[in-house]
Amino acid sequence: MDSTKYFRSYHFPFSKGSTSDDRISKDYSFLENREVIITEKLDGQNNSICKGGVYARSHAEYSNHKWDKVIWDVHARIGHQLDEETYIFGEGMGGIHSIEYKGLSSYFYVFGVRVGNEWLKWDDVCLHADMLELPTVPVLARGTFSDIKTEVEKYVIQPSTLKGVDTITQREEMEGVVVRNVNGFTKEDSHMNLLKWVRAGHVQTDSHWTKNWKAHKLINGFY
């Protein structure tokens, strides 16, 4: 297994979009009564940028997807600033999946940074993003919560902060949320530090987007 790619994240047990193929955590108390960050889960492609190039979900070889050309443009600007141990992970927003975002200011939103075997704490993720002039995924909340289920369910009924619209129903929707410990962790203990909630039906609406893919448009600027 390629240790450089993003770990397979677990779903909350109350995540509506989990399937039999997904990993579902039976417990989430490890995210309660400790400081966490809650971010919007964007409906994009898991991309990573390293010194040598751009990967999609698989790290077997660099991505040659047409919708990743815009991520290669980002790499051309920042790749030389990275060392061999640093991987910048983010949502690649070049192509429209099941949600079209009307409020994108970038084609790449950072959600994690790995240096060696360590996934950096959130504040260091933000520091890297700032130095590279890249946005992070939208932050919905940061704090210590005694009932994380109530907190998650409060946000998932809200519209996307980036004006996401379901391509079939045309309803404003959020793809989901991710809750992670603000501290750093390793791949081996990632399941005890990060969980996600995903909306129902996202798999069905997303299944054929690559066949007739369309490009997202930015509202202003380019990162």
N, C-alpha and C positions, 0 to 999 in steps of 0.2 A: 504493500500500500504506500502511495506517495504521501509522505508526512508533511509536504509543503502546502497541500491544498487545504481548503477550509474544512473544519470538522463538520460532521453531520449533526445538526442541532436537533434537540428534542422538542416535542410539542408539550404544552400544558395538557393535562388530562381533559380540560374543558375546551380545548381548541376545536372549533367547529369544522375546520378544513383538513383535519388529519385523516389519513387513510390507513388501511391494513399494512401498507408498505412503510409507513412512517414510524419513527421511534417516538414513543409517548412516555413521558415521565409519570410515574404513579404518585409522585410527591412533588411539592413545590415549596414546602416550608423553609427550605434552605435559602429562599429569596426573601423571606420575611424577617423583619426586625434586624435588618442589616442594610447598609446603603446600597441602593441599586439605581440604575438608569433605565428609563423606559423610552424606547425609540419607536418611530413608525417603521414598520416593515414595508419596504417598497416592492412593487411588482416588477422587478428587473432581473438581470442576469448576475449571478455571483461571479465577479471578475476580480482578479488580483494583478497588481502591477509590481514588478520587481525590476532590478537593474537591467536584466536581459530582455524583458518584453512583457507581453500581456497574456494571461491565462484566462480561460473560461472556467467552468466548474471543475473540469478535469485538468490536471497538471501534467498529463502525458506529453503534451506538446503545446506550443503557443497557439493562441486562437487565430483562426483565419476567417471567422464569421464576418459577413458583410456588415452586420450591425455593430461589430466591435471596432470598425475603422475609427470611430470617434474616440474610443478608448486608447487606441494606438496614438492618436493625436495628443492625448493627455500624457502618454508615456514619453513621447518625443520632447515634451516640455519638462518633465520631472524625473525621468528615468536615471539621468546622470547624477541626480542628487542622492540616490539610494545606494547603500552598500550591499554586498552579496547576501547578508543575513536578513535583510529587511524586505517584508512583503506587505504591501498596502492593499487591504481587501475592501471592496465596496460594491454597491449596486450599479451595474452597468445599465444605463437607461437609453441606449441607442435605439433599440427597437421597442415598439409597443407590444405588450403581452396581452393580458386580459383587462388591464386598466390603462387608460390613456391619461397622462398627467398634463394638465394645462398650465402648471405653474413651475416647470423645471427651469432652473438657472444653470444647471450643469448636467453633463452626461455621466458623471461619476460621483457617487455619494459614499463617503468613507464610513464603514462600520467597524473596522477592526484593523489592527496592525500586529503582525507577528515578527519578532526578532529572535532568531534561533528557534528554540522550542517554547518561547514564552509569548503568550498573547498579552499585550500591554494593557495596563490599567486605562480606564476611560480618559482620564485627564491627559495621559500621554498620547492617546489616539487623537484627541483634539489638538494637541500641540503639533503632532506630525501633520495633520490636515491643515492647520494654520500656516505652518512653514512652507507647505507645498501649494498653498493657495487653493485648497480643495474644500468643499463643504462636507460636513458629516451628514448622516441621515438625520431627519428631523427629531429633535429631542422633545418628548411630550412631558416628561416629569423626571425629577431626581429627588431621592429622599429615602427615608426609612418607613416601611409600611408594615403594619401588623396583619393586614388582610390583603394579600396581593391579588387575589381573584377579583375582589370588588374594585380594586384600582384598575386592573386590566380591562374589566368589562365597562368601566366608565369611559375609557378612551375608544374602544373598538366600535362603538355606536356613533362615533363622530365622523365627519367627512375627513378626507385626507388633507393634511396641511399643504400639500402640493397640488390640490385641486384635481384629484384622481376621479375619473369617470369610467364605470364599467362599460366595456365596448359593446356589450349586448343589450343590457337593460338601460344604459345611459343614466343610471343613478350615480350620484356622488358616493363613493365608497372608499374605505381604507382597506388595504390588503391584509393588514394585521399589525401586531406589535411584537417587539422583542424586549425582554427584560433580562438584564445582565448585572452581575456584581460589578461595582465600579473598580474593584481591585483586579490585578492581573491574575492569570491562571494558565495552566498548560492544557494541551489537547486532551490529555488523559483524564483531567478532572473538569472538562468543559461542561459535561452534563449536570454538574453540581453548581454551575455558575451562570448558566444561560438557558432560557426557555423561550419559546415563541407561541403566539396565538395567530392562527390564520383563518380567514373568512371561509364560510362554506361555499362550495361550488367553484373555487378558484382553479382546480385541476381541469374541470370540464371546459371552462371558458378559455383556458390557456393552452389547450392541447395542440392546436394547429397553427399557432401564430407564426411559426418559422416558414410555413409554406408560401404565404403571401404577406410577408412582413412589411410593416410601414415604420418610417422613422419618426421619432419624437421631435418636437420642435422646442426650442428654448425661448423663454420670454425675454431674456436679456443676457448679454454677455456669454462667455464660454470659459469654463475652468479646464 
